[in-house]
Amino acid sequence: MSVPDTPAGQPKKAAMAAWIGSALEYYDFFIYGSAAALIFPEVFFDESDPATATLLSLATFGVAYAARPVGALFLGHFGDRMGRKKIMVFTLILMGVSTFLIGCLPTRDQVGTLAPVLLVLCRVLQGISAAGEQASANSMTLEHAPPHRRGFFTSFTLSGTQGGQLLATLIFIPVAALPEEQLLSWGWRVPFWLSIAVAVVGYVIRRKLQETPAFEQQAATEGVAKMPLAVLLREHWADVLRVIGGALVASVSTIFTVWALSYATSDAVGMSRSSMLWVGALANLVALAAIPLWATLSDRIGRRPVYLIGAAGSALTMFGYLWSISTGSYPLTLLLGIVTFGVVYSAANGVWPSFYGEMFSTRVRLSGMAIGTQIGFAVAGFAVTFAAQIAGPNGDDWSAVALFTAALCVPPVVAALSARETARIPTEQLGERAHREAAQPETVTA
């Protein structure tokens, strides 16, 4: 089965649609992460002692990751049945609305325990949205991309992630600098309200995007899978396990973005909120340039070697970054933060959209990526909570957290070493080996 040519301009439009959607998703996610580390312990959990309040606040950050595997089951199913575009539009709207509502929530002082309950509910909606966002955007860009440039075009999803994180950090810097009373009363709400503007722009771009030629060809010939999950687990169970293991590399991001920020601004170190937010901003700025470069390199030398540089390298450089924070040296922290997150981690971050997506055939690609990544990301989300406990009663045992992060980088390395190299396989033949080795599935013509 050959895939019809993609209409001129569609690869770029798909990449832009993926970029803007991911930027919104992760603007919202990392606005929440910054608030969970700096603001929410005093706004929603202020009746607890400071250490417990911080732990509870960081746990709500992980709640969204727990909801993501559930969302992946449903959104992956419908994405492989109905197409990539519909899921991309739905996830964008859901994330924009749930994030805006967080900015409208009453505080614990105003409504008591109802406040953290409502916060968790909105966080769950964010998690469901994120479950389908990256998988649908990655599938859309991969299936629109020229075969020899799939790595480059799919990397726009992760460039959008870094762009959203950069935007979130830049907006939070002046907010965090507000006087304490203004910050805790209304200032923290502003970044959440602003998400609605990004959602509107993303909706306008995405609703004009065409469905992918690969999906339309699949639907018109063999038909779409009646039960994509059944087909996925029968034909691609090993690749699903590889993606779950690979997705644990996201722990580097959550530890860097949330736990390290909380640690650096704690009494144990005493760095200012604004200065540490600038570390994240500059690291993300470097990542915006590094991600497409690593992805382009993967189009030339393969996905596996580039991904391994990112996964194994992050395990090592996180030791240096967390150590630099412990010294209290801001220039050292800034330098090693940029190297760790902006350069080394970007190798894995820029390649995994194509690396994971190329493991699956068209009819189960969205399900495979959504379910595999979201189970792995769920562990990565709660890595922040585990790190807060591992760091000890004073929250300053950075070496234990570094070892924990390095251990979470081992499964991604194993997953990459056991995976097939797919960079030069034609798009229509991706996942064919697993398809040939399994029984023919029951399909239904679209």
Secondary structure, DSSP 8 states (H G I E B T S, - for coil): -------TTHHHHHHHHHHHHHHHHHHHHHHHHHHHHHTHHHHTSTTS-HHHHHHHHHHHHHHHHHHHHHHHHHHHHHHHHH-HHHHHHHHHHHHHHHHHHHTT---HHHHTTHHHHHHHHHHHHHHHHHHHHHHHHHHHHHHHS-GGGHHHHHHHHHHHHHHHHHHHHHHHHHHHTS-HHHIIIIITHHHHHTHHHHHHHHHHHHTT----HHHHHHHHTT-EESSHHHHHHHHSHHHHHHHHHHHGGGHHHHIIIIIHHHHHTSTTT---HHHHHHHHHHHHHHHHHHHHHHHHHHHHH-HHHHHHHHHHHHHHHHHHHHHHHHHT-HHHHHHHHIIIIIIIHHHHHHHHHHHHHTTS-GGGHHHHHHHHHHHHHHHHHHHHHHHHHHTTTTT--HHHHHHHHHHHTHHHHHHHHHS---TTS-GGGTTHHHHHHS----EE--
